[in-house]
Amino acid sequence: MRFQNKSVIITGGAGGVGQALVRLFCREGARVMVSDLSEPGCRAIQAEMSDAGYEVHYLAGDLRQKHYCESVVEAAVEVFGGLDILLNNAGIIPRGNALETSDEMWHLALDVNLTAVFYLCRAAIPHMKARGAGAIVNTSSVWGTHPGPGHVAYCTSKGAVAALTKNLGRDHAPDGIRVNAVCPHEINTPMIRSGFERRGLDPDKAVAELNKTVPLGRIAEPEDIADVIAFLASNEARYIAGETVEVTGAKPVSG
Ligand SMILES: NC(=O)c1ccc[n+]([C@@H]2O[C@H](COP(=O)([O-])OP(=O)(O)OC[C@H]3O[C@@H](n4cnc5c(N)ncnc54)[C@H](O)[C@@H]3O)[C@@H](O)[C@H]2O)c1
């Protein structure tokens, strides 16, 4: 019960890693505010957790809107009386090199993957600072720290999330707030599976092929990444701040 009575915001809480995070933090005692674009998705995870006896609230909306980002923090503070942990997990992955990336794709990636993270952190930090404690875990990607091929907007946004994390980690450590990021390689979630489907591939077969490229024998499951995020948010990581942690199954970025 590492998160007994802790108040936690999880963005992208209706997605692959997000649902794993909601389940894990609830099991370990947290009270959770779910944020996601999908209202039905929010409702489904909230219902699943409520049926199991856990406290989950949600505020559905679009992270491209500054007002929504700030409202998520306000809602959590109002419902829980404060905020202990912020998990910036939501993300999108537009595909394309520079010549294939429209203005809209570029701004969408930067708005959702980077600017929303900044807005949420900026809104959350004063509440954590008031308590003299807090933990933020942002989700970057190894494709941010070592860009992969043909995803210029995604890789740039995730690289900037890594830089933002190091900046905030440095600036707010004296406030008792630890800001870290996780940088996963491929994860078996709707993000990667829908990408295969769009390219006309069978997701199960494509994941099986991808598994062969990972030295540990398989791409990550959502729970593999949720466990690392939970560690970084927990007291066990009390001396880790301003770090980006790569979680890759020993697979390098290639291609
Ligand atoms: N799946 C991978 O291979 C992989 C690899 C490295 C990093 N990541 C990162 O992990 C995180 C979780 O991804 P996932 O694989 O669970 O993806 P996912 O697509 O299953 O979940 C992402 C969630 O974010 C939400 N979201 C998207 N745009 C939004 C918006 N504008 N406003 C509010 N919510 C929005 C979606 O509704 C979805 O529920 C993301 O930041 C992603 O970039 C994923």
The ligand as an SDF file (V2000), in Angstrom:
LIG
                    3D

 44 48  0  0  0  0  0  0  0  0999 V2000
    2.5860    2.3060  -26.8540 N   0  0  0  0  0  0  0  0  0  0  0  0
    3.8770    2.5190  -27.0740 C   0  0  0  0  0  0  0  0  0  0  0  0
    4.5530    1.7790  -27.8080 O   0  0  0  0  0  0  0  0  0  0  0  0
    4.5750    3.6850  -26.3850 C   0  0  0  0  0  0  0  0  0  0  0  0
    5.9810    3.7520  -26.4140 C   0  0  0  0  0  0  0  0  0  0  0  0
    6.6340    4.7990  -25.7610 C   0  0  0  0  0  0  0  0  0  0  0  0
    5.8920    5.7650  -25.0950 C   0  0  0  0  0  0  0  0  0  0  0  0
    4.5190    5.6670  -25.0820 N   0  0  0  0  0  0  0  0  0  0  0  0
    3.7740    6.6880  -24.3730 C   0  0  0  0  0  0  0  0  0  0  0  0
    3.0350    6.0830  -23.3260 O   0  0  0  0  0  0  0  0  0  0  0  0
    1.8950    6.9080  -23.0180 C   0  0  0  0  0  0  0  0  0  0  0  0
    0.6640    6.0230  -22.9330 C   0  0  0  0  0  0  0  0  0  0  0  0
    0.4160    5.5240  -24.2270 O   0  0  0  0  0  0  0  0  0  0  0  0
   -0.4520    4.2170  -24.5370 P   0  0  0  0  0  0  0  0  0  0  0  0
    0.4290    3.3210  -25.3010 O   0  0  0  0  0  0  0  0  0  0  0  0
   -1.1310    3.7480  -23.3130 O   0  0  0  0  0  0  0  0  0  0  0  0
   -1.4850    4.8530  -25.5900 O   0  0  0  0  0  0  0  0  0  0  0  0
   -3.0790    4.7980  -25.6860 P   0  0  0  0  0  0  0  0  0  0  0  0
   -3.3860    5.3390  -27.0220 O   0  0  0  0  0  0  0  0  0  0  0  0
   -3.5730    3.4370  -25.3130 O   0  0  0  0  0  0  0  0  0  0  0  0
   -3.5390    5.8010  -24.5290 O   0  0  0  0  0  0  0  0  0  0  0  0
   -3.3630    7.2030  -24.6560 C   0  0  0  0  0  0  0  0  0  0  0  0
   -4.5470    7.8880  -24.0190 C   0  0  0  0  0  0  0  0  0  0  0  0
   -4.3640    9.3090  -24.1450 O   0  0  0  0  0  0  0  0  0  0  0  0
   -5.6300    9.8740  -24.4460 C   0  0  0  0  0  0  0  0  0  0  0  0
   -5.5040   11.1170  -25.1880 N   0  0  0  0  0  0  0  0  0  0  0  0
   -5.0210   11.2870  -26.4440 C   0  0  0  0  0  0  0  0  0  0  0  0
   -5.1580   12.5540  -26.8450 N   0  0  0  0  0  0  0  0  0  0  0  0
   -5.7500   13.2280  -25.8240 C   0  0  0  0  0  0  0  0  0  0  0  0
   -6.1830   14.5680  -25.6480 C   0  0  0  0  0  0  0  0  0  0  0  0
   -6.0540   15.4820  -26.6280 N   0  0  0  0  0  0  0  0  0  0  0  0
   -6.7640   14.9050  -24.4830 N   0  0  0  0  0  0  0  0  0  0  0  0
   -6.9380   13.9850  -23.5080 C   0  0  0  0  0  0  0  0  0  0  0  0
   -6.5510   12.6900  -23.6090 N   0  0  0  0  0  0  0  0  0  0  0  0
   -5.9720   12.3160  -24.7690 C   0  0  0  0  0  0  0  0  0  0  0  0
   -6.3280    8.8420  -25.3110 C   0  0  0  0  0  0  0  0  0  0  0  0
   -7.7420    9.0150  -25.3000 O   0  0  0  0  0  0  0  0  0  0  0  0
   -5.8700    7.5290  -24.7030 C   0  0  0  0  0  0  0  0  0  0  0  0
   -6.8030    7.0130  -23.7660 O   0  0  0  0  0  0  0  0  0  0  0  0
    1.8450    7.9620  -24.1180 C   0  0  0  0  0  0  0  0  0  0  0  0
    2.3910    9.1860  -23.6440 O   0  0  0  0  0  0  0  0  0  0  0  0
    2.7330    7.3950  -25.2080 C   0  0  0  0  0  0  0  0  0  0  0  0
    3.2850    8.3800  -26.0480 O   0  0  0  0  0  0  0  0  0  0  0  0
    3.8520    4.6450  -25.6950 C   0  0  0  0  0  0  0  0  0  0  0  0
  1  2  1  0
  2  3  2  0
  2  4  1  0
  4  5  1  0
  4 44  2  0
  5  6  2  0
  6  7  1  0
  7  8  2  0
  8  9  1  0
  8 44  1  0
  9 10  1  0
  9 42  1  0
 10 11  1  0
 11 12  1  0
 11 40  1  0
 12 13  1  0
 13 14  1  0
 14 15  2  0
 14 16  1  0
 14 17  1  0
 17 18  1  0
 18 19  2  0
 18 20  1  0
 18 21  1  0
 21 22  1  0
 22 23  1  0
 23 24  1  0
 23 38  1  0
 24 25  1  0
 25 26  1  0
 25 36  1  0
 26 27  1  0
 26 35  1  0
 27 28  2  0
 28 29  1  0
 29 30  1  0
 29 35  2  0
 30 31  1  0
 30 32  2  0
 32 33  1  0
 33 34  2  0
 34 35  1  0
 36 37  1  0
 36 38  1  0
 38 39  1  0
 40 41  1  0
 40 42  1  0
 42 43  1  0
M  CHG  2   8   1  16  -1
M  END
$$$$
